[in-house]
Amino acid sequence: MALIVQKYGGSSVADAEKIKNVAQRIAQAKDKGDQVVVVVSAMGDTTDELIKLAYQVSKQPDNRELDVLLSTGEIVSSTLLTMALEAMGYEAISLSGAQAGIRTDAVYSQARIVEVDPERIIRELDKGNIVIVAGFQGVTEEMNITTLGRGGSDTTAVALAASLGAEICQIYTDVEGVYTADPRLVPEAQRLSEIGYEEMMELASYGARVMHPRAVELGELFNIPILVASSFTQSSGTLIYGGASMEVRNKVRGIAHDLNVAKIAVVGVPDRPGIAAAIFESLAKAGISVDTIVQNAGLGKITDLTFTVARSQLSKAIRLVRPIAESMGAKKCVSDSKLGTVSLIGPGMQNTPGYAARMFRVLSEKDINIQLITTSEIRITCIISGDRVKDAVRALHQAFELERGE
């Protein structure tokens, strides 16, 4: 008898019929003799609708109250799924994040899990129950409800799998696994049967929406195999784990892209210590993540500082950066919100020369201008105009022959 953790996304539980279908899939796992813990997201677009409702009643909703409100979406889906299982004759119980022992820090809307106390879940499993946990949420030491931010239910599922010593964490969504590129942009994209944690983390961090990087990071830390598969088909999905082969035929595993990108350039800054610290400390305190950073040392001790943020955070970032830049004597502070990224990801790139040159040549032949470049050992990311991202993804997918599969 194995203990497995399953997670179902919002599209999988979007209405009553889909909730019944998910209940049948869970029942199949239970019938095999497994102990089953299930994490669910809110139904369909519930979270977005709740946010919209909050801003209809308040121009600036209190962060604590907003988290309490948003947590109700997962409570609804978890209780309905429990009812569906009970109607089928199975013993099940729903638990909120707090009841499931998920303790977080006090950063509302972006809380991180501090620890998981699985005692209550274990007691319910010992009783023979299927345990349905509301994802995306936890509770602080002061018993305030928090939410975990985008991809929070994935993180909940992997954290529970780690704390319970589960055999596997199964993430069920509306896609059949991890693809070599977004199949909506590249119809020839191939599903990967397996992928390593590090590669998946890069894909997730740079645009692949199938999983959140925080969840992948937890999986790697605790060595929890993660299966990504569709809740609507019987596809075998993609297994994310530590034993994926590093000597694959094609050393490029996938192309990721992201359109939620904006650039800020602080131009003509006096080149002296403390300027970068002042800017980035201010952004950090405001919860704004910075990705690519480029500083150009010019003549006469004058420099330019350029960096990227999420497009959704651009307005807030500009309001913080502009007065700092002016106080430092910068000539101007400009921004561009119409950008995107395209990333080449693969485990073999760190030991094989020529990948960057080939990528740049492909983009050049398509007359796609590269504005900024950032790299890791297994990733090359180019920041380009947002309206050319689709062309870039398709050209690179073809150039590196990813349609041939594994």
N, C-alpha and C positions, 0 to 999 in steps of 0.2 A: 504494500500500500504506500503510494507516494503522496506527498503534500505538494500541491501546485497552486500557484497564484495566477488568476486570470484578470485581465483588465479589458473593459469594453468602453470605447469612446462614445462621444455624443451622437454621432450618426448611427451607431449600432443600436442605440436605445431611444431613437428619435420619436417613436410613437408606440402605442399599445401593442400593435402587431409585432413590431421589431423587438419589443421587450419580451414577448412570448417566445419568439424565435431564439433569443439569447438564453432564456430559461431552459429551452430544450437542449442547447449546446452544453450548458452547465450540467444538466441532468445526465447527459451522456458521460461526462467525466466522472460524475459521482457514481454512476452505475458500474464503472470500471473498478470501483473500490477505492478511488483516490479521495483524500481529504481535499476540499476545495475552498479556497478563499477568493472572493471576487471583488474587484474594485471597479466602480462605475463613475463615469462622467455625468454631467447634467444632460438632460434630453436635448438633442438638436442644438438650436441657437438660444437656449434658455439663458445662459450667462450673458450673452450680448443684450438680450431683451431686458434682463434685470439691471444691467448697467445703464441702458437707455432710460429705464423707468426712474432710476435713482437721480439722473440728471434732469428729469422732468420736474422733480419735486425740490431739487436743490442744485444751485449753480456749482457748489463745491461740497459734495457729500463728505461727511466725516469718514476718515479711512477705516476706523474700527467698525462703524455701522455698515459701511459698504461691504466689508468682509463678511460680517454676519449675514447680510442680505445674499451675497453671492454663494455662500455655503449652502443655502437652502436648495439650490438647483440639484446638487448631488444627493441631498437627503430625499428629495422627491423620487429620483430615479432608483435609488437603492431600496426604498420601501416598496415601490411598485414592482421591482424585480423580485423582491422577497415574496410579495403576495402572489406573483405568477408562479413561483416555484411551489408555494404552499398549495395553490390550486391544482397543481399536478401531483400532489401527494408527497412532496419532499419536505423535510424539516429544514427550515432556514431562518436566519435572523439577520436583521439589518443593524449596522452600527455606524454612528457618526465617526468622524476622524478622532474626536476626543475619546469616545468610548472604545475605539480601537487602539488607544494608547499612543497616538501620534503627537509628540511634543515638538513644538517649534520655537524659534526665536520670535521677537515681537515686531518684525518688519511687515506691516500690513501690506497685503496684495503681492508681496514677493518674499514671503516667509520661507525659511529653510528648516528642514527637519533636524532637530537636535538629537533626539533619540526616539526609539519605538519600544514601548512596553507591551509585548504581545500577550500578556497573561490572560486578558479577557477573551481574546480570539482563541487561544489554546483551550480554555475551558469550554467554549462553545463547540469547538471541533471535537473535543472528547465526548461531548453529548451526542455527537452524530450530526450536528447542524452544518449546513452550508452557510458560510459567513459572508455576508454582503457588506462591503465597507464603502462609505461615501468618500470618493477621492477628492483631491484638490484642496484638502483642508486639514487643519490640526488645531492645537490649543496651546497657549503659552502657560508658563508657571502660574500666572495670575488667572488662568481659566478664561482668557479672552480668545475668541475664535479667530483664526487667521486663514488666509488662502495662500497657495503656493505659487501662484503665477502661471504663465502659459506652460502647458505640458505637465501641470501639477499632478494630474491623476496617474500619468506614467511614473512620475517620481514616487508617488504613494505606493504603487504596485511593487516597484523594485525594492523600495525600502522595507515593505512588509515581507517580501520574499526573502530578503537578507535576514531579517530579524527572526523569521520562523524557520530558517534553514530549508526553504523550499527547493524542490528538485529543479524547477524551472519557473520562469515568469513568462506568461503568454500574453502578448499585447494584441488584442483584436480590434481592427479598425476597418475603414472602408477601402483599403488598398490591400493587395495580395502579398505585400512584402516590401523590401527595399530594392529599388531599381537603379540601373546605371545612370539614369537621369529622370527628371519628371516626365512620366509618359504622356502628360497633357501637352507638353512641348515637343517631345520626341516620341512619336508612336512606335519607333523601332527599339525603344529602351527595353532592356532585358532585366528580368527579376534575378537577383542574386540568391543563390541557395544558402550561402553563409557569408559572413563578414566579421572581421575582428573588431574588438571594442574601439581601438584607436581610430581605425578608418571610419567607423560609424559615428564616433564623436565628432570628427572633422566634418562629415557630411551633415550631421544634425546642427552643428554650430554655424555652418555656412549655407543654410537654406533648405535642406531636406526636412520637410515637416512631419515625416512619418514617426519620429521620436524626438523627445527633448534631450539635449546633451546632458543635463543633470541626471536623468534616469540612466543613461548609458554609463556615465561616470560612476554611479553607484553600483551598477552591474559589474563593472571592471574591478572596483575596489573590493567587492565581496565575492567576486567570481561566480555571479549568478547568470546562467545562460538565459538569454532573452529571445523568445520567438515572436516575430512580427508577422501577422497573417490577417486574412480577411474574415470578418464575422458573417459574410454573406455567401462565401464559397467554401469549398473544401481544399483550397490551395495549401500546399505544404509550407508556404511562407519562407521567411528568411531567418536563419538562426544567427544571432549575435553572440559570440563567445570568444574565449581567449585562445582557442586552438585552431583558429582559421589559418589556412596555409599562407605563408608569406611568399612562397615561390610560385605564384600563379602565372598562367601563360601571359596574360596581359597585366602589366604592372599598374596600369590605371584602372581603378575599380569603378569610379563614378564621377559624374559632373554635377556639382551643386550650384544653385543660383539663389539670389536673394534680391528682391526689389525694395525692401525696407531699409534703404541706405541713403544717407545724406552726408555731405561734406562741409566742414567749417574750416576756413583758412584765416589765420591771423597774420596779416601781412605787415612787413616792415617793423619787426619787434627788435628793440635793443637786445643784443646778444649778451645777456648777463644771467647769473644763477638765480633761480627762484621763480622764473616766469612760468615755465611748464608746470611746476609744482602748484602754483597758485591757481592755474586754470583747471588742472585735472583733479586737484583736491576739492574744488568747488563742485565739479561735476559728480564726483564720487559721493559727496555728502547729499546730493540731490537724487541719488540713485540712478544716474545716467551712465550707462556703460559705453566706453570708448573702444573702438576696434583698431583700425589702422592709424598709426601715427608716423608722420614724416616731418623732419625738421631740416630745412635747407640753410646751411651756413653761407651767408653772402659776404660781400666786401664791406669794409667799414664797420664791422661788428654789428651788422643788421641781419636779421634772420627771418624766415617765414616758418610758421608752424601750422601744419595741416593735419586734420584728423577726421575720422568718420564716426557717426552715431546713427542710431536707428532713425529713420525718417519721422517716425511718430514722436520722437523726442527732440526734434530739431528746434522747434520754437522755444521750448523750455531751455535748451542748451544755449541758444543764442542770447537769451535774456540774461543768462549767468555770465557768459564769456565776454560779451561786448564791453560791459563796464570795467572788467578786469583788464582787457586789452587796452582800453583807452587810458586807464590809470598807469599802465606800463609804458605808454608812449608809442603804441602801435599806430601805423598809418591808417589801417582800416581792418574791419572784420567782415568777411563775406561768406556766403553759404550757397550751396547747390543741393536742392532736394530731389533732383531728377536723375538719380544715379542707381546703379545696381552692381552686383558682383557676380562673377562666374568663377568657379573654383574647380581645379583639377586635383583629384584625390586618389592616392594609391600608395601601397606600402613599398613598392620597389623604387620609387623616385629618389629616395635618399641615397641610394648606392649606384644609381645609373644616370650618367650625364645626358643632357640633351632635351629633357622634357620641357624645361622652361623655354628654350629657344624654339622648340617645335610649337608650343602653345602660342608664343608671341607671333610666330610666322603665320599661323592659321588665322589669328585675329587680324593681322596686317593685311592678309589677302582678302579679307572680307571688309576692309576699310573701317575697322573698328578701333577707335583710339583708346589706348590704355591711360588712365589718369593716375592711378596709384597701384602699387603691387605690394602684397604681403605674402609671406611664406611660412611654412613649418617644415619639418623633416619629410612629411608625406602629403603636403598640400601647397599648391600655388594658386593664389587668388588675385584676380585682376578687377579693379574697380573701373567701370565703364559707364557710358550713358545708358540709362534705364531702358530706352527704346531700342537698344541693340542687344539686350541680354538674350532674348529668344534666338536671334541669329547666331550669337556666340555659342550658346549651348548646343545647338544643332550642328554647327560646324565642327566643334571640338569632339562631339560624340562620334561623328563620322570619321574625323581625322584619326582618332585613336581606336577605331574599329570596335567600339563597344557593342554594336549591334550583333556581333558574332557570339556574344555571350561568354560564359566561363570556359 
